[in-house]
Amino acid sequence: MPFQSAYLPPIVVQNQALGLCFAGRPKGDGFNEREGGWIDQIVDRIAGEFATIRGGGKRGPGFGSLVKN
């Protein structure tokens, strides 16, 4: 499925990127600040769980990258 816009915040634990969270839209204007913040909160929660599994390590920022075709 082709996407017109995507939001790709990294999942960071102990200053190491473990992967990316992908949220995409096939149509529309992309993601606004509120939606990006909501996705970042989810990614921070995921990073926190990974940090807990790895022994309570330091969590990284959940900054997303907006990509639009």
C-alpha positions in Angstrom: 0.0 0.0 0.0 1.5 3.4 -1.0 1.5 6.1 1.7 1.4 9.8 1.1 2.8 10.6 4.5 4.5 8.7 7.3 5.7 9.4 10.8 8.9 7.5 11.9 9.9 8.0 15.5 12.9 6.0 16.6 12.8 3.6 19.6 15.8 4.5 21.6 17.1 2.8 24.8 20.4 3.5 26.5 21.3 5.8 23.6 20.9 2.9 21.1 18.3 2.9 18.4 16.5 -0.4 18.5 14.1 0.3 15.6 11.5 2.6 14.2 7.8 2.9 14.9 5.9 3.4 11.6 2.6 5.2 11.2 1.4 6.0 7.7 -1.5 7.5 5.9 -2.5 6.6 2.3 -4.2 9.9 1.9 -4.3 13.3 3.6 -2.1 16.1 4.8 0.1 14.1 7.1 0.3 14.2 10.8 -0.2 17.3 12.9 1.7 18.2 16.1 -1.0 16.6 18.4 -0.9 13.3 16.5 2.9 13.3 16.4 2.9 13.9 20.2 0.5 11.0 20.7 2.6 8.7 18.6 5.8 9.9 20.5 4.1 9.0 23.8 3.4 5.5 22.6 7.1 5.1 21.4 8.3 6.4 24.8 6.2 3.8 26.5 7.6 1.1 24.2 11.2 2.3 25.0 10.4 2.3 28.7 9.4 -1.4 28.5 12.6 -2.2 26.6 14.6 -0.3 29.3 12.8 -2.4 32.0 13.6 -5.6 30.2 17.3 -4.5 29.8 17.6 -3.7 33.5 16.1 -0.2 33.9 18.3 1.6 31.5 18.0 5.3 30.5 15.3 6.1 28.0 16.0 8.2 24.9 13.8 11.0 23.5 10.9 10.0 21.4 11.4 12.5 18.5 9.7 11.5 15.3 10.6 12.3 11.8 7.9 13.5 9.4 8.2 12.2 5.9 5.9 13.3 3.1 6.0 12.5 -0.6 
